[in-house]
């Protein structure tokens, strides 16, 4: 049975994907967020009790120690809730085949502040990697490592962060490559993510798992550019011949079980956690105050399509600040500078925009549901957000809307994890020698 450690585990979406791909066993998981940890426990560690660490006392609200995100931490089963910098290799039981880390992306995301690996949140990567190096020094290096993040990791720190990651992998005895996978091939959500997949130098790599060069759609122009920058800037990657072009099959032609956004929208009698907006609020949403003429026409055309084809049409709405207000000055070329005003922008392409956390810089998604002439609006429901992440229908979500939305927005799509495991991770482990035989 292959085993893994999961860092920045959230609600265990990597766990879900790995288990769907095979009989994977999680030996250790870690996250600092107490609310996400409650969801992890509810779904993966049912029936187990939290272990309080003195002098902490369990709080009535969550069952977690009040300062569980501090040095003392809290544990339930294989899940340890604390800052990753407080984790030691003594907490990492056994000898895992895989380390999976979906490290915090807010400082790398286009919706965040762009601080890169030096940012407060993505800076947690460094203590995580210290653990991986310590496992090597203890002669129990994991065979495989997967690092997941936003595609902004390719250009963060003016591109130097990706070079640094390459140096760290190569000098810790790993060969590695990267792919950019958009979850839109499996779920009706546009969610491109970067996956850096590394194999220990002693793991045999079958010829059919790699290519001599990049290939679409998994190796995007931005990734190819980052690779070229890496090869110029990383002496270790060149020295150890560490780079790999992973080969993946074509994505599925049809999304299942939800082909379009409309397919996963809950019927009114199942809807929980979000009310429909009052009609006057919906009218204002797509009225002159918030929508420009282009977006209003999209709504009219969607309503026409709903009437003519007798189908429900669903669109997603984001509110953005756009320079479309009154003229407040002129630039040095005489071009008018306009005041930024809030605008509602709608898309009717049958997919949702990328789910983001409330702190990521983008508003939560509002949906427009059009049935004939009738236009209604509300927030995306927690269960709909879970469906967009590929979570099973019996996955238990937090009771509070913001907690559920944050859990989904911070996660990795289950189907993508399964795809990577089926086509790269599992085949690599089939050929790998015993973990205890890897050199360090």
N, C-alpha and C positions, 0 to 999 in steps of 0.2 A: 504494500500500500504506500503510494507516494505521500510525502508529508511536507508541510510548509509552515513558515512563520509569516504572519500578516501584520505589517506596520501601518499606522494611520488607517485602522481598519474600518472606522465608521460603523455602518450597520451590517457589515459583513458581505458586501456585494461581490468582492473577489472570492470569498468563501463560496457563495452561491454558484458563481460561474465555474469554479474549479470542481465543485461537487457534481455539477451537471455534466462535466466532461469525463468524469471517472471517479474512482473511490479515493479521493484525497482526504488526508487527515490533517487537521490544524493542531499543531503542537503548542503554538503561542500566538496571541494576538494582543495588539496594543493600540490604545487611542487615549487622548487626553480629555475628550469631550464626554461629560457624564451622561448627557441626554442620549447621545448616540450609543453609549455603552449600554444603557437600559434597553434600547432597541436590539442591540446585538444579543444581549442576554435573553430577551423575550423570544428571539427567533432561533438561536443556536445553542443556548445553554439552559433550556427550560428545566425547572426543578432544582437547580443548583442555587445555593445561597451565597450572598456576598460575604467575603471575609474582611472584617474590619481590622485595621492595623492600629494598634494603640499609639497615641492616645485618642484616636478618632472615635466618634460614635456615629452609628448609622442614623441618617436623617429620615424622618417620616415620609418626606415627599418622594424621594427617589430610591431609598434603600441604599444609597451610596454614602460613604463618609463625606462630611461637608467639605473637606479640603482634599478630595480624592485626586484632584489634578495637581497637587503639590507633591513633595518628596515622599510622603508616606505611601501614597497610592492605595488602591483597593483592587481586590482580585475576586473573580468568580470563574471557576474552572480554569481554562487556559487563557482567559482574558485579564490583562493587567491594565488598569486605568491610571495613567500618570503621564507626566511629561516624558517624552522619549529619551531625554537626556538623563533621566533617573533610572532607566532600564540598564541592567548589567547582563553579561552573558550567563550569570547564575540563574537568571530568570528564563533563559532560553533552553528548555529541556530537550534532550535528544540531539539528533543530527538531522536537520531538515534537508530535504532535497531542493526546496525552493524558498527564497525570500521574496515576498511581494510587498512593494511599497508604493502606495498612491499618496506621495507626500504633498503637503498643502500647496495649493496652486495660486492663492490669492495674490502673492507678490509676483507671479509670472503671468497671470491671466490678462487678456486684453481688457477685462472688466475690473482688474485690480489696479495696483499702483505701479507695476512694472519694476519693482525693486530687484527682482531676480533672487538668486540664492543667498544674497546678502540681506534680504528682507527678514523681518522678524519671524514670519510664519514659515516661509520656505527655508529659512536658516535652520530649521529643525532637521534638514537633510544631513547636515554634518555630523551631529551626534548619532544619527541612525547609521551612517556609513562607518563610523568608528566601531560600532558593534559588529558589522560585517568583517572588518579587518581583524577584530579581536577573535572572531570565530575562526578565521584563517590561522591566526597565531596559535589557537588552541587545537589546531589540526582537525577541525571539523567544519571546513568551509562548505557552504551550500553549493550544490551542483549548478543551480540556476538562480538568477536574480532578474526580477522584472521591476522596472521603475516606470510608473505611469504619471503623466502630467499633461497640462495643456500644451498646445503646439507653440505657445509663446516661449516655452523652454528652449526652443531652437535659437531664438534671437535675444533672450534675456541677457543682460549685462553686455550688450553690443555683440552678442554671439559668443562671448567668452565662457559663459556658464556651461554650454554644451561641450566646449573644449575641455573645461575642468572636469566635467563628468567622465569624459573619455579617459583623461589621465588617471582618474581615481579607479576606474574599472580596470584599465590595462595594468596598472601597478599593483592591483590586488589579485592578479592572475586570472582575469576574465577576458574572454573574447566576446564581442558584443556587436549588435546592430540595432537599428531602430526602424519602426514603422509608424505611419500615421493612419489611424483607423477611424472612420466616421461611423458612429453608431446608426446613422440613418439607413444603413443597409439591413438592419434588423428591427429597428423600432422607428416610428414616425417622429424622430427628433434629430435635428442637426446638431451633432456633438462630436466634432473631431478631437481626437486625443493622441498624444505621443506615447508610444510604448518602447522603452529601451529594454531589449531582451539580451541577457548575458549568460554565457555558459562557461563554467570553469575550464581552464586550459586542458584538464585531463578528461573532459567529457568528449567522447567521439561524436562528431557531427556528420550525419549522413549527407551524401552529395545532393540528394533531392530536397534537402531543407534549405539550401543556400543557392544563390545565383552569382554570376561573375560581375553583375552590375545591377543598377536600380531598375525597378519595374513599377509601372502604374497599376492600380491607384495607390498602392501602399507606400511608395516613395515619392512624395510630393516635391515640387520644385523647391519649396522652402527647406525640406529635409536634405535634398541633394546639395543645396548651397551650404547648409550647416555641415554636411560631410566634408565638402571641399575646404571649409574653414578649419574643421577638425584636423584634417590631414596636414594642413599647413602649420597648425599651432600646437599639436600634441605629439611631442617626441615619443612618449610612451606608446601611443597607439601605433605609430610607425615601427618602433623598435620591436614590439611584440607581435606585429602583424595581426592586430587585435580586431580590426573591423570586419563585420560580416554583413552581406546583403541577404537578409532573410527572405525566403520564398514562401508566399502564401497563395492558396487557390483563389479563384474569383469569388467575389461576395455572392450571397444568395440573390436570385433574381426577384424573389417575392418576400415581403416581410410577413412574418407570422408571429402571433395570431392577429396582430393589428396592422393592416396594410396602410391605413390612413389615420390621421388624427381623429376624424369623425368616428372611426370604428371603435376607438377606445373611450369615447366620451360616455360617461355613465348616464343611464336613464334617470329621469327625475325621481322615481320611486326608490332608487338605490343611492341617491346623492346624499353624502354626509359631509359636514365640515365647512361647506361654503354655501351661502345664500345667493339667489339670483339678484342682480342689481335692480333697484327700482327703475321703471321704464324711463323716467326723466333722466336718470344717470346714464342709461344706455344711449338715449338720444343725444345727450351732451357729449358722450364719448366719440360719436362719429359725426357730430355737428361741426359747424364752422369754427367754434372756439378752439377745438383740439385737433381736428383733422384738416389737412390741406386738401385741395381739390383732387389731387392724384389718389390719395387714400380713400376719399369719399367715393370716388368712382369705382374703386375696387369693391367696396361694400355694395354698391348698386348692381354691379355686374354679378356678384355672388348671389344676391337676392334674385336676380333674373334667372340665373342658372338653377337655383333651388325651385323656383316656380315652374320653369319649363321642363325640368327633368324629374320633378317631384322627389328630390333628395334633400337630405340635410347637408348643409355646408357649414364647415367650422373654420374659423380663422383665429389667429393669435394676435394680440395687441400688446405692444410695448410703448411706454411713455418715455420720450427722449427730449432732451433740451436741444433745440435747433435754432440757428441764426436766421429766423424768419420774421422777426418783429420789426419795429420801427427803426429807421436809420439813426444811428447815434454818432456817426462820424465817418471819416474816409481814411483809407490807408494811403501809403506814400505813392501809390499808383493811381489814386483818385477813385478807387473802387469803394462803394459804400460798405460800411460796417454796420450790421444789423444786430439789434438786441436779441439775445437768446430767449426763446419762449418754449413752453412745454408743448410738445406735439404727440399725438397718438398715431402710431404707424401700424398698419395691419398687413398680414400676409395670409393668402389663401392658396398655398401650394401643397396642402394636405399633410404638412409636417409642422411640428412645433419648433420654435427657436430653442437654443441651448438652455436647459434649466441651469439656473445659477443660484448661489446662496444670496441672502439679503445683503450680506456685507461685500459681495463681489462687484458692486457698482452698477448693477442692472436691476430694474424693477421686476417684480413677480409677473408672471404671464397672466393676462386677462384673455379670455376667449370670447369670441362672438359666435353665437350659435344661431344659424338662420334656417328657419323652417318656413318655406314659402315667403310670404310677405313679412312674416314676424321675425324681428331681430331682437335677440336677448344677449345679455352679457353677464359674466361672473368671473371669479378667479378660477384657475385650474384647480381641481380638487386634489387632495392628498393621494387618493387612490389612482387618479389619472396620472399624477406625477410618478407614482411607483410603477405604473404600466410603461411609462416612457423610459424607465430605467431597466425594464426587463424583469422586474421582481415578480415572483409568483403571487397568485391571487390570495394565497393564505399567509403572505408575509404580514406580520403585525407591525402597524405603523404607530408612531406616537399619537397621543390624543390631541395635542395642540397643533393647529395648522402650521404655524411658523416652524415648529420642531420637525414636523413631517416634511415640509418643503425644504428645509435646510439639509435634512438627511439625504433627500434625493439629489439636490443640487450639488452636494459635495461628493457624490458617489461615482462609481464606474459602472457602465452598463453591463449587466450580467452576461448577455449574449456575446459581447466582445471578448470577455474573459474566457468564456467557453471556446470561442473560435480560436483564440491564441493557444489555449491549452491543447485542444484537439490537433492542431496543425503544427505546433512547434514544441511545446513543453512535454507533452506525453511521448511523442516520438523520440525526443532527446533522451528521456529517462529510460526508454526501452533499450537503448544502446549503451547507457552509462554503466560504468563499473560501480561496485558498491561504494557508498558514500564514505565508508571508513578507509577506502583505498585512495581517496583523492590526496594529492600532495598539497602541502600548505606553503 
